[in-house]
Amino acid sequence: MPMKTMRILLVEDTHDVGEAIAKRFEAIGHAVDWETDGRAAAEIIDFTEYSLIILDVMLPGMDGFEILKRLRRSGNAVPVLVLTARSEIEDRVGALDLGADDYLVKPFDFRELEARARVLIRRRTGGEATNLIKCGDIAIDRGARSVHVGKREVQLKRRELTLLEVMAARPGRVFSKDELLDQIFGFDEAANANAIELYVGRLRKKLEGAQARIVTVRGLGYQLVAGDAA
């Protein structure tokens, strides 16, 4: 499902990366303002409204963490997707604690960047398209944090809901265990791939009878499929 046309601020000082990202989003119809200096970007944010900010961490002038801190202190709730070459858990936790909505660790696949941006923009735009995710007869209401299979409400715990939401937002996409682990255990270093198997097992039982199911793709991970594929 394509995103509505939006205005995006890209703050990235690595020229080839910034150019590739800008071209990618412009090709699908978005307006992209690209800044390479952190301080200049912070000034632009003060007087320009954006639908999404894609923010690198290591920047000249002012780093991404400081930009994010200033942004949230001012009450600006624009979605922010942080790009970082730092894979340490402390840096990811730091970005989220400062108000980032999501992050990607470099190097990344541009298809994943686009998909994550799509989710954040849907949340920003509000309304049913933002809050309701459907796959088969499974309906997830993000606002109410509720799940229904047909007319039956299904009680899910927080991490079960997050896992289902991640897969339902991109039905048919195969998610590796590591990807899912990163999504639902962002700050929990003790978790491992066995935890994903546990949560997938629980979800399958709770979603039994639905017109969509979680499929194991041997050696690759899991996908949520609906309709005839289920």
Residue frames as a rotation matrix with the C-alpha (Angstrom) as fourth column:
MET 1
0.579 0.816 0.000 0.00
0.816 -0.579 0.000 0.00
0.000 0.000 -1.000 0.00
PRO 2
-0.198 -0.731 0.653 1.64
0.668 -0.588 -0.456 3.29
0.717 0.345 0.605 -1.07
MET 3
-0.388 -0.011 -0.922 2.21
0.807 -0.488 -0.334 6.13
-0.446 -0.873 0.198 1.35
LYS 4
0.808 0.576 0.121 0.46
0.580 -0.743 -0.334 9.45
-0.102 0.340 -0.935 0.89
THR 5
0.164 -0.764 0.623 2.71
0.537 -0.461 -0.707 12.22
0.827 0.451 0.335 -0.41
MET 6
0.840 0.043 -0.541 4.57
0.528 -0.296 0.796 13.72
-0.126 -0.954 -0.271 2.53
ARG 7
0.596 -0.706 0.383 7.34
-0.394 -0.673 -0.626 16.17
0.699 0.222 -0.679 3.28
ILE 8
0.840 -0.381 -0.387 10.38
0.534 0.705 0.466 14.49
0.096 -0.598 0.796 4.80
LEU 9
0.659 -0.731 0.180 13.47
-0.741 -0.671 -0.012 15.99
0.129 -0.125 -0.984 6.40
LEU 10
0.816 -0.514 -0.265 16.58
0.478 0.857 -0.193 13.88
0.326 0.030 0.945 5.87
VAL 11
0.711 -0.649 0.272 19.59
-0.703 -0.646 0.296 14.74
-0.016 -0.402 -0.916 8.04
GLU 12
0.788 -0.465 0.404 22.57
0.428 0.885 0.182 12.72
-0.442 0.030 0.896 6.80
ASP 13
0.554 -0.630 -0.544 26.13
-0.575 -0.762 0.297 13.94
-0.601 0.148 -0.785 6.18
THR 14
-0.445 -0.652 0.614 27.39
0.094 0.648 0.756 10.91
-0.890 0.394 -0.227 4.23
HIS 15
-0.447 0.279 -0.850 26.82
-0.741 -0.647 0.177 12.07
-0.500 0.709 0.497 0.68
ASP 16
-0.808 0.116 -0.577 26.23
-0.395 0.620 0.678 8.75
0.437 0.776 -0.456 -1.10
VAL 17
-0.765 0.561 -0.317 23.88
0.642 0.620 -0.451 7.51
-0.056 -0.548 -0.835 1.64
GLY 18
-0.412 0.608 -0.678 21.94
0.072 -0.721 -0.690 10.78
-0.908 -0.333 0.253 1.75
GLU 19
-0.583 0.145 -0.799 21.64
-0.780 -0.376 0.501 10.97
-0.228 0.915 0.332 -2.01
ALA 20
-0.887 0.224 -0.403 20.39
0.021 0.893 0.450 7.37
0.461 0.391 -0.797 -2.24
ILE 21
-0.612 0.689 -0.390 17.77
0.680 0.206 -0.704 7.90
-0.405 -0.695 -0.594 0.48
ALA 22
-0.409 0.443 -0.798 16.56
-0.294 -0.892 -0.345 11.19
-0.864 0.093 0.495 -1.02
LYS 23
-0.699 0.109 -0.707 16.21
-0.706 0.058 0.706 9.67
0.118 0.992 0.036 -4.50
ARG 24
-0.903 0.350 -0.249 14.42
0.363 0.932 -0.007 6.64
0.229 -0.097 -0.969 -3.09
PHE 25
-0.389 0.795 -0.465 11.71
0.630 -0.138 -0.764 8.70
-0.672 -0.590 -0.448 -1.39
GLU 26
-0.401 0.220 -0.890 11.44
-0.532 -0.846 0.031 11.27
-0.746 0.485 0.456 -4.18
ALA 27
-0.929 -0.018 -0.370 10.89
-0.330 0.494 0.804 8.43
0.169 0.869 -0.465 -6.65
ILE 28
-0.594 0.763 -0.253 7.73
0.771 0.630 0.091 7.40
0.229 -0.141 -0.963 -4.80
GLY 29
0.069 0.720 0.691 6.41
0.603 -0.582 0.546 10.97
0.795 0.379 -0.475 -4.74
HIS 30
0.604 0.152 -0.782 7.61
0.781 -0.309 0.543 12.50
-0.159 -0.939 -0.305 -1.48
ALA 31
0.688 -0.427 0.587 9.17
-0.140 -0.871 -0.470 15.93
0.713 0.241 -0.659 -1.04
VAL 32
0.595 -0.567 -0.569 12.58
0.799 0.489 0.348 15.54
0.081 -0.663 0.745 0.64
ASP 33
0.789 -0.472 0.394 14.63
-0.468 -0.877 -0.112 18.29
0.399 -0.096 -0.912 2.29
TRP 34
0.667 -0.626 -0.405 18.18
0.646 0.756 -0.105 17.01
0.372 -0.191 0.908 2.74
GLU 35
0.764 -0.456 0.458 20.54
-0.572 -0.806 0.153 18.62
0.299 -0.379 -0.876 5.24
THR 36
0.385 -0.721 -0.576 24.11
0.342 0.691 -0.637 17.54
0.857 0.048 0.513 6.02
ASP 37
-0.700 -0.632 0.334 24.74
-0.020 -0.450 -0.893 19.83
0.714 -0.632 0.302 9.01
GLY 38
-0.392 0.549 -0.739 23.08
0.862 0.500 -0.086 19.16
0.322 -0.670 -0.669 12.35
ARG 39
-0.630 0.127 -0.766 22.81
0.417 -0.777 -0.471 22.77
-0.655 -0.616 0.437 13.48
ALA 40
-0.876 0.323 -0.358 21.29
-0.483 -0.576 0.659 23.86
0.006 0.751 0.661 10.16
ALA 41
-0.567 0.683 -0.460 18.77
0.268 0.682 0.681 21.02
0.779 0.263 -0.569 10.41
ALA 42
-0.475 0.363 -0.802 17.80
0.869 0.048 -0.493 22.03
-0.140 -0.931 -0.338 13.95
GLU 43
-0.776 0.153 -0.612 17.08
-0.095 -0.987 -0.127 25.57
-0.623 -0.041 0.781 12.75
ILE 44
-0.798 0.492 -0.348 14.96
-0.391 0.019 0.920 24.34
0.460 0.870 0.178 9.84
ILE 45
-0.536 0.595 -0.599 12.89
0.665 0.735 0.134 22.15
0.520 -0.326 -0.790 12.17
ASP 46
-0.733 0.199 -0.651 12.02
0.466 -0.551 -0.693 25.24
-0.497 -0.810 0.311 14.22
PHE 47
-0.409 0.579 -0.705 10.00
-0.508 -0.786 -0.352 26.78
-0.758 0.214 0.616 11.39
THR 48
-0.444 0.250 -0.861 9.09
-0.816 0.286 0.503 23.92
0.371 0.925 0.077 9.04
GLU 49
0.184 0.600 0.779 6.49
-0.773 0.577 -0.262 21.20
-0.607 -0.554 0.570 9.56
TYR 50
-0.590 -0.436 -0.680 7.43
-0.753 0.602 0.267 17.70
0.293 0.669 -0.683 8.46
SER 51
0.595 0.782 -0.184 5.61
-0.700 0.617 0.360 14.38
0.395 -0.085 0.915 8.33
LEU 52
0.915 -0.388 -0.114 8.80
0.403 0.849 0.342 12.44
-0.036 -0.358 0.933 9.11
ILE 53
0.550 -0.835 0.000 12.42
-0.834 -0.550 -0.036 13.12
0.030 0.019 -0.999 10.05
ILE 54
0.873 -0.436 -0.220 15.11
0.393 0.894 -0.214 10.63
0.290 0.100 0.952 9.11
LEU 55
0.801 -0.452 0.393 17.99
-0.570 -0.775 0.271 11.50
0.182 -0.441 -0.879 11.40
ASP 56
0.307 -0.806 -0.506 21.60
0.297 0.586 -0.754 10.35
0.904 0.081 0.419 11.40
VAL 57
0.841 -0.033 -0.540 23.41
0.538 -0.049 0.841 10.37
-0.055 -0.998 -0.024 14.76
MET 58
-0.032 -0.956 -0.291 26.96
0.716 -0.225 0.661 11.37
-0.698 -0.187 0.692 13.84
LEU 59
0.610 0.343 0.715 26.65
0.749 -0.545 -0.378 14.85
0.260 0.765 -0.589 12.33
PRO 60
-0.621 -0.771 0.137 28.78
0.699 -0.625 -0.347 18.00
0.353 -0.119 0.928 12.11
GLY 61
-0.517 0.379 0.768 27.54
-0.241 -0.925 0.294 21.05
0.822 -0.033 0.569 13.99
MET 62
-0.245 0.503 0.829 25.13
-0.952 0.035 -0.303 19.20
-0.182 -0.864 0.470 16.28
ASP 63
-0.980 -0.175 -0.093 24.69
-0.191 0.958 0.215 15.46
0.052 0.228 -0.972 16.69
GLY 64
-0.458 0.853 -0.249 21.43
-0.074 0.243 0.967 13.64
0.886 0.462 -0.048 16.16
PHE 65
-0.262 0.341 -0.903 20.85
0.900 0.424 -0.101 12.96
0.348 -0.839 -0.418 19.85
GLU 66
-0.770 -0.068 -0.635 21.00
0.385 -0.842 -0.377 16.68
-0.509 -0.535 0.674 20.64
ILE 67
-0.849 0.513 -0.121 18.64
-0.403 -0.483 0.777 17.48
0.340 0.709 0.618 17.75
LEU 68
-0.280 0.756 -0.592 16.20
0.350 0.654 0.671 14.87
0.894 -0.019 -0.448 19.02
LYS 69
-0.457 0.043 -0.889 16.45
0.887 -0.048 -0.458 16.20
-0.062 -0.998 -0.016 22.58
ARG 70
-0.921 0.078 -0.382 15.68
-0.065 -0.997 -0.045 19.76
-0.384 -0.017 0.923 21.47
LEU 71
-0.721 0.659 -0.211 12.85
-0.250 0.036 0.967 18.57
0.646 0.751 0.139 19.25
ARG 72
-0.148 0.690 -0.709 11.02
0.652 0.607 0.455 16.74
0.744 -0.394 -0.540 22.02
ARG 73
-0.615 -0.110 -0.781 11.65
0.726 -0.464 -0.507 19.46
-0.306 -0.879 0.365 24.61
SER 74
-0.946 0.243 -0.215 9.87
-0.303 -0.900 0.314 21.90
-0.117 0.362 0.925 22.29
GLY 75
-0.218 0.917 0.334 6.83
-0.316 0.258 -0.913 19.62
-0.924 -0.304 0.233 22.19
ASN 76
-0.049 0.143 -0.988 7.27
-0.999 -0.018 0.046 18.65
-0.011 0.989 0.144 18.54
ALA 77
0.143 0.231 0.962 5.83
-0.440 0.886 -0.147 15.14
-0.887 -0.402 0.229 18.09
VAL 78
0.470 0.002 -0.883 6.93
-0.878 0.107 -0.467 14.57
0.094 0.994 0.052 14.49
PRO 79
0.957 -0.141 0.253 7.94
0.093 0.977 0.192 10.90
-0.274 -0.160 0.948 13.95
VAL 80
0.351 -0.915 -0.199 11.72
-0.933 -0.360 0.009 10.45
-0.080 0.182 -0.980 13.99
LEU 81
0.985 -0.171 0.005 13.55
0.169 0.968 -0.185 7.50
0.027 0.183 0.983 12.48
VAL 82
0.546 -0.838 0.007 17.15
-0.665 -0.428 0.611 7.43
-0.509 -0.339 -0.791 13.70
LEU 83
0.858 -0.424 -0.290 19.98
0.043 0.622 -0.782 6.07
0.512 0.658 0.552 11.54
THR 84
0.601 -0.679 0.422 23.08
-0.751 -0.300 0.588 4.99
-0.272 -0.670 -0.690 13.38
ALA 85
0.225 -0.638 -0.737 26.26
-0.468 0.593 -0.656 3.08
0.855 0.492 -0.165 12.71
ARG 86
-0.655 -0.429 0.622 26.33
-0.731 0.155 -0.664 2.30
0.188 -0.890 -0.415 16.43
SER 87
-0.093 0.627 -0.773 24.93
-0.218 0.745 0.631 -1.14
0.971 0.227 0.068 17.12
GLU 88
-0.919 -0.300 -0.258 25.47
0.173 0.282 -0.944 -1.06
0.356 -0.911 -0.207 20.90
ILE 89
-0.124 0.937 -0.325 22.29
0.880 0.256 0.401 -1.52
0.459 -0.236 -0.856 22.92
GLU 90
-0.254 -0.008 -0.967 23.04
0.744 -0.640 -0.190 1.64
-0.618 -0.768 0.169 24.96
ASP 91
-0.942 -0.140 -0.305 22.89
-0.069 -0.809 0.583 3.82
-0.328 0.571 0.753 21.85
ARG 92
-0.642 0.767 -0.005 19.62
0.263 0.227 0.938 2.30
0.720 0.600 -0.347 20.68
VAL 93
0.009 0.621 -0.783 18.08
0.993 0.085 0.079 2.68
0.116 -0.779 -0.616 24.13
GLY 94
-0.575 -0.320 -0.754 19.40
0.489 -0.872 -0.003 6.24
-0.656 -0.370 0.657 24.30
ALA 95
-0.974 0.222 0.045 17.72
-0.075 -0.507 0.858 7.18
0.213 0.833 0.511 21.03
LEU 96
-0.264 0.932 -0.248 14.39
0.524 0.355 0.774 5.67
0.809 0.075 -0.582 22.10
ASP 97
-0.082 0.183 -0.980 14.57
0.980 -0.165 -0.113 7.29
-0.183 -0.969 -0.165 25.54
LEU 98
-0.799 -0.283 -0.530 15.11
0.217 -0.959 0.184 10.69
-0.560 0.032 0.828 23.91
GLY 99
-0.009 0.934 -0.357 11.95
-0.315 -0.342 -0.885 10.24
-0.949 0.105 0.298 21.87
ALA 100
-0.755 -0.238 -0.611 12.90
-0.652 0.179 0.736 8.42
-0.065 0.955 -0.290 18.67
ASP 101
0.318 0.943 0.103 10.03
-0.885 0.334 -0.325 6.43
-0.341 0.012 0.940 17.21
ASP 102
0.958 -0.105 0.267 12.24
0.183 0.940 -0.287 3.84
-0.220 0.324 0.920 15.49
TYR 103
0.265 -0.920 -0.288 15.84
-0.730 -0.386 0.563 3.26
-0.630 0.061 -0.775 14.46
LEU 104
0.991 -0.126 -0.044 17.90
0.063 0.738 -0.672 1.44
0.117 0.663 0.739 11.85
VAL 105
0.401 -0.915 0.033 21.51
-0.112 -0.014 0.994 0.36
-0.909 -0.402 -0.108 12.24
LYS 106
0.628 -0.275 -0.728 23.77
-0.778 -0.207 -0.593 0.94
0.012 0.939 -0.343 9.23
PRO 107
-0.911 0.173 -0.374 24.21
-0.411 -0.306 0.859 -0.69
0.034 0.936 0.350 6.82
PHE 108
-0.322 0.884 0.338 20.52
-0.120 0.316 -0.941 -1.26
-0.939 -0.344 0.005 6.12
ASP 109
-0.647 0.256 0.718 18.32
0.749 0.389 0.537 -2.41
-0.142 0.885 -0.443 3.26
PHE 110
-0.966 0.254 -0.048 16.51
-0.259 -0.947 0.190 0.53
0.003 0.196 0.981 1.62
ARG 111
-0.333 0.890 -0.311 13.35
0.009 0.333 0.943 -1.57
0.943 0.312 -0.119 1.38
GLU 112
-0.119 0.252 -0.960 13.32
0.943 0.332 -0.030 -1.86
0.311 -0.909 -0.277 5.16
LEU 113
-0.885 -0.220 -0.409 13.89
0.343 -0.904 -0.256 1.88
-0.314 -0.367 0.876 5.55
GLU 114
-0.777 0.629 0.012 10.94
-0.379 -0.484 0.789 2.55
0.503 0.608 0.614 3.27
ALA 115
-0.125 0.753 -0.647 8.74
0.406 0.633 0.659 0.05
0.905 -0.180 -0.385 5.14
ARG 116
-0.357 -0.065 -0.932 9.56
0.933 -0.082 -0.352 1.51
-0.053 -0.994 0.090 8.55
ALA 117
-0.985 0.012 -0.174 8.93
-0.025 -0.997 0.074 5.02
-0.173 0.078 0.982 7.25
ARG 118
-0.538 0.835 -0.115 5.58
-0.114 0.063 0.991 3.84
0.835 0.546 0.062 5.91
VAL 119
-0.054 0.494 -0.868 4.54
0.846 0.485 0.223 2.61
0.531 -0.722 -0.444 9.37
LEU 120
-0.598 -0.251 -0.761 5.58
0.700 -0.627 -0.343 5.85
-0.391 -0.738 0.550 11.07
ILE 121
-0.966 0.256 -0.032 3.80
-0.233 -0.817 0.528 8.01
0.109 0.518 0.849 8.51
ARG 122
-0.289 0.905 -0.313 0.60
0.261 0.389 0.884 5.97
0.921 0.174 -0.348 8.85
ARG 123
-0.132 0.198 -0.971 0.71
0.988 0.101 -0.114 6.54
0.075 -0.975 -0.209 12.59
ARG 124
-0.855 -0.299 -0.424 1.22
0.349 -0.936 -0.045 10.26
-0.383 -0.186 0.905 11.99
THR 125
-0.868 0.479 0.132 -1.69
-0.123 -0.466 0.876 10.72
0.481 0.744 0.463 9.62
GLY 126
-0.736 0.588 0.337 -4.26
-0.449 -0.050 -0.892 9.40
-0.507 -0.808 0.301 12.11
GLY 127
0.089 0.890 -0.447 -7.63
-0.994 0.053 -0.094 7.88
-0.060 0.453 0.890 11.37
GLU 128
0.804 0.385 0.452 -8.54
-0.403 0.913 -0.061 4.33
-0.436 -0.133 0.890 10.55
ALA 129
0.799 -0.535 -0.276 -5.64
-0.058 0.388 -0.920 3.81
0.599 0.751 0.279 8.12
THR 130
-0.107 -0.877 0.468 -3.26
-0.684 -0.277 -0.675 4.62
0.721 -0.393 -0.570 10.93
ASN 131
-0.296 -0.004 0.955 -4.79
-0.945 0.146 -0.293 2.72
-0.139 -0.989 -0.047 13.82
LEU 132
0.559 0.608 0.564 -6.33
-0.500 0.790 -0.355 -0.36
-0.661 -0.083 0.746 12.23
ILE 133
-0.552 -0.690 -0.469 -4.29
-0.829 0.391 0.401 -3.20
-0.093 0.610 -0.787 10.74
LYS 134
0.523 0.763 0.380 -6.11
-0.651 0.645 -0.400 -6.12
-0.550 -0.038 0.834 9.12
CYS 135
-0.640 -0.605 -0.473 -4.85
-0.765 0.556 0.325 -9.46
0.066 0.571 -0.819 7.87
GLY 136
-0.734 0.531 -0.423 -7.53
0.370 0.835 0.407 -11.96
0.569 0.142 -0.810 6.93
ASP 137
0.396 0.907 0.141 -10.14
0.285 -0.268 0.920 -11.66
0.873 -0.324 -0.365 9.68
ILE 138
0.024 -0.472 -0.881 -7.54
0.997 -0.059 0.059 -10.54
-0.080 -0.880 0.469 12.23
ALA 139
0.462 0.166 0.871 -8.00
0.327 -0.945 0.007 -6.87
0.824 0.281 -0.491 13.13
ILE 140
-0.208 -0.611 -0.764 -5.55
0.977 -0.096 -0.189 -4.95
0.042 -0.786 0.617 15.30
ASP 141
0.750 0.428 0.505 -6.64
0.364 -0.904 0.226 -1.60
0.553 0.014 -0.833 16.72
ARG 142
-0.268 -0.962 -0.051 -3.45
0.631 -0.136 -0.764 0.24
0.728 -0.237 0.643 17.65
GLY 143
-0.348 0.167 0.922 -5.30
-0.431 -0.902 0.001 2.98
0.832 -0.397 0.386 19.47
ALA 144
0.577 0.683 0.449 -7.27
-0.739 0.202 0.643 0.62
0.348 -0.702 0.621 21.71
ARG 145
-0.532 -0.836 0.138 -4.43
-0.841 0.503 -0.199 -1.95
0.097 -0.222 -0.970 21.84
SER 146
0.075 0.658 0.749 -6.97
-0.522 0.666 -0.533 -4.65
-0.849 -0.352 0.394 21.04
VAL 147
-0.855 -0.328 -0.402 -7.14
-0.517 0.472 0.714 -7.62
-0.044 0.818 -0.573 18.68
HIS 148
0.169 0.926 0.337 -10.19
-0.650 0.361 -0.669 -9.32
-0.741 -0.106 0.663 17.18
VAL 149
-0.972 -0.215 0.092 -10.50
-0.079 0.670 0.738 -12.49
-0.220 0.710 -0.668 15.13
GLY 150
-0.416 0.891 0.180 -13.80
0.570 0.101 0.815 -11.89
0.708 0.442 -0.550 13.40
LYS 151
0.360 0.628 0.689 -16.09
-0.240 -0.652 0.719 -10.82
0.901 -0.425 -0.084 16.22
ARG 152
0.798 -0.095 -0.595 -14.07
0.541 0.548 0.638 -12.59
0.265 -0.831 0.489 18.89
GLU 153
0.675 -0.605 0.422 -11.73
-0.641 -0.764 -0.069 -10.47
0.365 -0.224 -0.904 20.98
VAL 154
0.570 -0.602 -0.559 -8.35
0.519 0.791 -0.323 -12.07
0.637 -0.106 0.764 21.63
GLN 155
0.963 -0.251 0.093 -6.45
-0.223 -0.561 0.798 -11.17
-0.148 -0.789 -0.596 24.79
LEU 156
0.532 -0.846 -0.009 -2.77
0.532 0.343 -0.774 -10.70
0.659 0.407 0.633 24.02
LYS 157
0.512 -0.500 -0.699 0.08
0.638 -0.324 0.699 -9.70
-0.576 -0.803 0.153 26.28
ARG 158
0.608 -0.218 -0.763 2.18
-0.315 -0.949 0.020 -6.68
-0.729 0.228 -0.646 25.32
ARG 159
-0.427 -0.883 -0.198 4.95
-0.570 0.092 0.817 -8.54
-0.703 0.461 -0.542 23.51
GLU 160
-0.427 0.389 0.816 2.51
0.630 0.775 -0.040 -10.89
-0.649 0.497 -0.576 21.79
LEU 161
0.666 0.727 -0.164 0.65
0.442 -0.563 -0.699 -7.86
-0.601 0.393 -0.696 20.48
THR 162
0.298 -0.649 -0.700 3.87
-0.605 -0.696 0.387 -6.20
-0.738 0.308 -0.600 19.30
LEU 163
-0.679 -0.567 0.466 4.94
-0.076 0.686 0.723 -9.36
-0.730 0.456 -0.509 17.50
LEU 164
-0.051 0.759 0.649 1.57
0.833 0.391 -0.391 -9.68
-0.551 0.521 -0.652 15.76
GLU 165
0.726 0.343 -0.596 1.54
0.083 -0.904 -0.419 -5.99
-0.683 0.255 -0.685 14.85
VAL 166
-0.179 -0.893 -0.414 4.99
-0.547 -0.260 0.796 -6.18
-0.818 0.368 -0.442 13.25
MET 167
-0.813 -0.165 0.559 4.02
0.258 0.758 0.599 -9.12
-0.523 0.631 -0.573 11.05
ALA 168
0.102 0.956 0.277 0.50
0.834 0.069 -0.547 -7.92
-0.542 0.286 -0.790 10.25
ALA 169
0.398 -0.015 -0.917 1.81
-0.196 -0.978 -0.069 -4.54
-0.896 0.208 -0.393 9.07
ARG 170
-0.197 -0.502 -0.842 3.69
-0.965 -0.051 0.256 -6.40
-0.171 0.863 -0.475 6.32
PRO 171
0.503 0.465 0.728 1.74
-0.396 0.873 -0.284 -9.61
-0.768 -0.145 0.624 5.57
GLY 172
0.991 -0.117 0.072 3.67
0.126 0.566 -0.815 -12.13
0.055 0.816 0.575 3.53
ARG 173
0.374 -0.911 0.174 7.05
-0.655 -0.392 -0.646 -10.68
0.657 0.127 -0.743 4.46
VAL 174
0.596 -0.267 -0.757 9.43
0.507 0.856 0.097 -13.18
0.623 -0.442 0.646 6.05
PHE 175
0.599 -0.381 0.704 10.91
-0.681 -0.705 0.198 -11.93
0.421 -0.598 -0.682 9.31
SER 176
-0.151 -0.720 -0.677 14.02
0.061 0.677 -0.734 -13.57
0.987 -0.152 -0.058 10.71
LYS 177
0.479 0.278 -0.832 14.14
0.788 0.282 0.548 -14.43
0.387 -0.918 -0.084 14.39
ASP 178
-0.502 -0.757 -0.419 16.79
0.857 -0.502 -0.118 -11.76
-0.121 -0.418 0.900 14.91
GLU 179
-0.733 0.304 0.608 14.56
0.075 -0.853 0.517 -9.09
0.676 0.424 0.603 13.34
LEU 180
0.329 0.941 -0.079 11.63
0.130 0.038 0.991 -10.05
0.935 -0.336 -0.110 15.54
LEU 181
0.197 -0.366 -0.910 13.86
0.966 0.231 0.116 -10.27
0.168 -0.901 0.399 18.58
ASP 182
-0.812 -0.580 0.071 15.05
0.572 -0.814 -0.104 -6.74
0.118 -0.043 0.992 17.94
GLN 183
-0.439 0.732 0.521 11.47
-0.068 -0.606 0.793 -5.48
0.896 0.313 0.316 17.56
ILE 184
0.555 0.829 -0.072 10.00
-0.030 0.106 0.994 -6.93
0.831 -0.549 0.084 20.74
PHE 185
0.706 -0.390 -0.591 13.04
0.694 0.215 0.687 -7.06
-0.141 -0.895 0.422 23.03
GLY 186
0.708 -0.392 0.587 14.63
0.159 -0.722 -0.674 -3.74
0.688 0.570 -0.449 22.16
PHE 187
0.244 -0.640 0.729 16.35
-0.795 -0.563 -0.228 -3.31
0.556 -0.523 -0.646 25.51
ASP 188
0.720 0.128 0.682 16.46
-0.585 0.641 0.497 -6.86
-0.374 -0.757 0.536 26.82
GLU 189
-0.047 -0.862 -0.505 19.90
-0.972 0.155 -0.174 -8.31
0.229 0.483 -0.845 26.23
ALA 190
-0.545 -0.176 0.820 18.98
-0.569 0.796 -0.207 -11.54
-0.616 -0.580 -0.534 28.01
ALA 191
0.523 0.840 0.143 16.41
-0.425 0.403 -0.810 -12.56
-0.738 0.363 0.568 25.35
ASN 192
-0.695 -0.719 0.013 17.37
-0.353 0.356 0.865 -15.00
-0.627 0.597 -0.501 22.61
ALA 193
-0.694 0.392 -0.605 15.85
-0.629 0.080 0.773 -16.66
0.351 0.917 0.191 19.54
ASN 194
-0.809 0.411 -0.421 14.10
0.495 0.862 -0.109 -19.25
0.318 -0.297 -0.901 21.73
ALA 195
-0.641 0.584 -0.499 11.94
0.172 -0.524 -0.834 -16.42
-0.748 -0.620 0.235 23.09
ILE 196
-0.549 0.433 -0.715 10.62
-0.818 -0.455 0.353 -15.75
-0.172 0.778 0.604 19.59
GLU 197
-0.738 0.265 -0.621 9.66
-0.078 0.881 0.468 -19.41
0.671 0.393 -0.629 19.20
LEU 198
-0.778 0.435 -0.454 7.83
0.594 0.271 -0.758 -19.19
-0.207 -0.859 -0.469 22.52
TYR 199
-0.510 0.589 -0.627 5.84
-0.249 -0.799 -0.548 -16.08
-0.823 -0.124 0.554 21.53
VAL 200
-0.620 0.280 -0.732 5.06
-0.750 0.062 0.659 -17.44
0.230 0.958 0.172 18.08
GLY 201
-0.818 0.290 -0.497 3.74
0.311 0.949 0.041 -20.61
0.484 -0.121 -0.867 19.69
ARG 202
-0.647 0.587 -0.487 1.52
0.456 -0.214 -0.864 -18.64
-0.611 -0.781 -0.129 22.04
LEU 203
-0.529 0.433 -0.730 0.20
-0.641 -0.768 0.008 -16.46
-0.557 0.472 0.684 19.22
ARG 204
-0.786 0.203 -0.584 -0.65
-0.391 0.568 0.724 -19.47
0.479 0.797 -0.367 17.08
LYS 205
-0.747 0.516 -0.419 -2.77
0.656 0.673 -0.341 -20.93
0.106 -0.530 -0.841 19.87
LYS 206
-0.473 0.565 -0.676 -4.59
0.266 -0.640 -0.721 -17.67
-0.840 -0.521 0.153 20.54
LEU 207
-0.397 0.281 -0.874 -5.24
-0.783 -0.601 0.163 -17.04
-0.479 0.748 0.458 16.83
GLU 208
-0.920 0.033 0.390 -6.45
0.155 0.946 0.285 -20.58
-0.360 0.322 -0.876 16.14
GLY 209
-0.052 0.946 0.320 -9.35
0.830 0.219 -0.513 -20.57
-0.556 0.239 -0.796 13.70
ALA 210
0.171 0.062 -0.983 -8.40
-0.187 -0.978 -0.094 -17.23
-0.967 0.199 -0.156 12.14
GLN 211
0.901 0.172 0.398 -8.31
0.360 0.214 -0.908 -16.66
-0.242 0.961 0.131 8.39
ALA 212
0.526 -0.845 0.099 -4.60
-0.520 -0.411 -0.749 -15.89
0.674 0.342 -0.655 8.70
ARG 213
0.973 -0.219 -0.077 -1.78
0.202 0.635 0.746 -17.78
-0.114 -0.741 0.662 10.32
ILE 214
0.418 -0.906 -0.065 1.89
-0.828 -0.409 0.384 -17.59
-0.374 -0.106 -0.921 11.17
VAL 215
0.983 -0.115 -0.142 3.93
0.012 0.815 -0.579 -19.79
0.182 0.567 0.803 8.86
THR 216
0.410 -0.907 0.094 7.43
-0.150 0.034 0.988 -21.05
-0.900 -0.419 -0.122 9.58
VAL 217
0.892 -0.281 -0.354 9.74
-0.365 0.013 -0.931 -20.58
0.266 0.960 -0.091 6.60
ARG 218
0.863 -0.504 -0.048 12.45
0.446 0.712 0.543 -23.10
-0.239 -0.490 0.838 7.30
GLY 219
-0.016 -0.995 0.097 15.88
0.994 -0.005 0.111 -21.56
-0.110 0.098 0.989 7.76
LEU 220
-0.481 -0.135 0.866 14.55
0.486 -0.863 0.136 -18.00
0.729 0.486 0.481 7.27
GLY 221
-0.984 0.146 0.105 11.96
-0.171 -0.587 -0.792 -17.13
-0.054 -0.797 0.602 9.89
TYR 222
-0.439 0.898 0.021 8.22
0.696 0.355 -0.624 -16.46
-0.567 -0.259 -0.781 10.06
GLN 223
-0.960 0.260 0.102 5.53
-0.133 -0.746 0.653 -14.78
0.245 0.614 0.750 8.00
LEU 224
-0.442 0.896 0.040 1.85
-0.005 0.042 -0.999 -13.97
-0.897 -0.442 -0.015 8.51
VAL 225
-0.986 0.142 -0.084 -0.27
-0.077 0.056 0.995 -15.11
0.146 0.988 -0.044 5.58
ALA 226
-0.430 0.902 0.025 -3.99
-0.400 -0.166 -0.901 -14.70
-0.809 -0.398 0.432 4.95
GLY 227
0.262 0.686 -0.679 -6.72
-0.922 -0.030 -0.386 -16.02
-0.285 0.727 0.624 2.69
ASP 228
0.908 0.132 -0.397 -5.94
-0.310 0.849 -0.428 -18.92
0.281 0.511 0.812 0.39
ALA 229
0.032 -0.990 -0.134 -2.27
-0.390 0.111 -0.914 -18.78
0.920 0.081 -0.382 1.42
ALA 230
-0.319 -0.107 0.942 -3.26
-0.947 0.003 -0.321 -19.54
0.031 -0.994 -0.102 5.00
